[in-house]
Amino acid sequence: MAEAVKEAKKALEKGEVPVGAVVVLNGAVIARAHNTKESTHDPTAHAELTALRKAARKLGNWRLKHTTLYVTLEPCIMCMGAMVQARVSRLVFASFDPKAGACGSLYDVSSDTRLNHRIRVTSGVLDDEAGRLLKGFFTRLRRKKDGR
């Protein structure tokens, strides 16, 4: 998760929402990414999706069996859908997202028995550190919008 936090800090430096993700296979990071929605003008440029794409290219396979995705914020429904499609084995995330989270907050895609794949989930890992990055970002954004 520490590597995902490093990626979130890169996003923050670029003015992006500070979310970072890494994909791990057999204890080694095979892909890393951070949010780039603002800079790319791409609504799908979430850290998780970018990391999944990089991992699939590296492995030469869209099936990411036996991988763990570490991400600093609870994934949205789009990202959870991609993880199910990619057959990610495990998800570890830091902070819950009560407004868009699809792994327990608003939805729980990870364990929906109607889908063809389930994902083991661990939450709250480095929550304080990841949460501080997010809260600080949105506090500064609100102040900027309010002209403070």
C-alpha positions as CSV (number, residue, x, y, z in Angstrom):
1,M,0.0,0.0,0.0
2,A,2.9,2.3,0.6
3,E,3.7,2.2,-3.1
4,A,0.1,3.1,-3.9
5,V,0.4,6.1,-1.5
6,K,3.5,7.2,-3.4
7,E,1.4,7.1,-6.6
8,A,-1.3,9.2,-4.9
9,K,1.3,11.8,-4.0
10,K,2.3,12.0,-7.7
11,A,-1.3,12.7,-8.6
12,L,-1.5,15.4,-6.0
13,E,1.6,17.1,-7.3
14,K,-0.1,17.2,-10.8
15,G,-3.3,18.7,-9.4
16,E,-5.2,15.4,-9.8
17,V,-7.4,13.8,-7.1
18,P,-4.7,11.9,-5.1
19,V,-5.5,8.3,-5.8
20,G,-2.8,5.8,-6.5
21,A,-2.8,2.1,-7.4
22,V,-0.4,-0.8,-7.9
23,V,-0.8,-4.3,-9.2
24,V,1.2,-7.0,-7.5
25,L,1.9,-10.5,-8.6
26,N,4.0,-13.0,-6.6
27,G,5.1,-10.2,-4.3
28,A,6.4,-7.9,-7.1
29,V,4.8,-4.7,-8.4
30,I,4.0,-5.3,-12.1
31,A,2.2,-2.0,-12.7
32,R,1.6,1.3,-11.0
33,A,-0.5,4.3,-11.8
34,H,-2.3,7.4,-10.4
35,N,-5.3,9.4,-11.4
36,T,-4.9,11.4,-14.6
37,K,-8.5,12.4,-15.4
38,E,-7.9,16.1,-15.3
39,S,-4.7,16.1,-17.3
40,T,-5.9,13.6,-20.0
41,H,-9.6,14.8,-20.0
42,D,-10.4,11.1,-19.8
43,P,-13.2,10.1,-17.5
44,T,-11.8,6.5,-17.4
45,A,-8.3,7.6,-16.4
46,H,-8.7,6.3,-12.8
47,A,-5.6,4.9,-11.1
48,E,-7.1,1.4,-11.0
49,L,-8.0,1.2,-14.7
50,T,-4.6,2.6,-15.8
51,A,-2.8,0.1,-13.5
52,L,-4.9,-2.8,-14.8
53,R,-4.2,-1.8,-18.4
54,K,-0.4,-1.7,-17.7
55,A,-0.5,-5.0,-15.9
56,A,-2.4,-6.7,-18.7
57,R,0.1,-5.4,-21.2
58,K,3.1,-6.5,-19.1
59,L,1.6,-10.0,-18.7
60,G,0.3,-10.2,-22.3
61,N,-3.0,-11.4,-20.9
62,W,-6.2,-9.6,-19.9
63,R,-6.7,-12.2,-17.2
64,L,-5.0,-10.9,-14.1
65,K,-5.5,-14.1,-12.0
66,H,-3.5,-14.3,-8.8
67,T,-2.9,-10.5,-8.7
68,T,-3.6,-8.1,-5.9
69,L,-4.6,-4.5,-6.6
70,Y,-3.7,-2.0,-3.9
71,V,-5.4,1.4,-4.2
72,T,-5.7,4.3,-1.8
73,L,-9.5,4.9,-2.2
74,E,-12.3,2.4,-2.4
75,P,-12.9,1.8,-6.1
76,C,-16.0,3.1,-8.0
77,I,-18.4,0.8,-9.8
78,M,-16.5,1.2,-13.1
79,C,-13.2,0.2,-11.6
80,M,-14.8,-2.7,-9.7
81,G,-16.4,-3.9,-12.9
82,A,-13.0,-3.8,-14.6
83,M,-11.4,-5.8,-11.7
84,V,-14.1,-8.5,-12.0
85,Q,-13.6,-8.6,-15.8
86,A,-9.8,-8.9,-15.3
87,R,-10.3,-11.7,-12.7
88,V,-8.2,-9.8,-10.1
89,S,-7.9,-12.1,-7.1
90,R,-7.6,-9.6,-4.3
91,L,-8.2,-5.9,-3.6
92,V,-6.6,-4.0,-0.8
93,F,-7.7,-0.4,-0.3
94,A,-7.1,2.4,2.2
95,S,-10.1,4.7,2.6
96,F,-13.8,4.1,2.0
97,D,-15.6,6.4,-0.5
98,P,-19.1,7.0,0.8
99,K,-20.1,8.9,-2.3
100,A,-18.9,6.5,-5.0
101,G,-17.5,3.4,-3.4
102,A,-18.5,0.0,-5.0
103,C,-16.8,-2.3,-2.5
104,G,-19.0,-1.8,0.5
105,S,-20.1,1.9,0.6
106,L,-22.8,2.2,-2.0
107,Y,-22.5,-1.2,-3.7
108,D,-20.5,-4.4,-3.1
109,V,-19.5,-5.6,-6.5
110,S,-16.6,-7.7,-5.0
111,S,-19.0,-10.3,-3.5
112,D,-22.0,-10.1,-5.7
113,T,-23.0,-13.7,-6.4
114,R,-24.7,-12.7,-9.6
115,L,-21.4,-12.0,-11.2
116,N,-19.0,-14.7,-12.5
117,H,-16.0,-13.7,-10.3
118,R,-15.5,-12.7,-6.6
119,I,-12.7,-10.6,-5.2
120,R,-11.2,-11.0,-1.7
121,V,-11.1,-7.5,-0.1
122,T,-9.1,-5.9,2.7
123,S,-9.9,-2.3,3.7
124,G,-8.5,0.3,5.9
125,V,-4.8,-0.3,5.1
126,L,-2.9,3.0,5.6
127,D,-6.3,4.7,5.8
128,D,-5.0,7.7,7.8
129,E,-2.3,8.6,5.4
130,A,-4.4,8.2,2.3
131,G,-7.3,9.9,3.9
132,R,-5.1,12.9,4.8
133,L,-4.1,13.3,1.2
134,L,-7.7,13.3,0.0
135,K,-9.1,15.5,2.7
136,G,-6.3,18.1,2.2
137,F,-6.8,18.1,-1.6
138,F,-10.6,18.7,-1.3
139,T,-10.1,21.3,1.4
140,R,-7.7,23.3,-0.8
141,L,-10.0,22.9,-3.7
142,R,-13.0,24.3,-1.8
143,R,-11.0,27.2,-0.5
144,K,-9.8,28.0,-4.0
145,K,-13.4,27.9,-5.3
146,D,-14.5,30.1,-2.5
147,G,-11.7,32.6,-3.2
148,R,-9.9,32.1,0.1
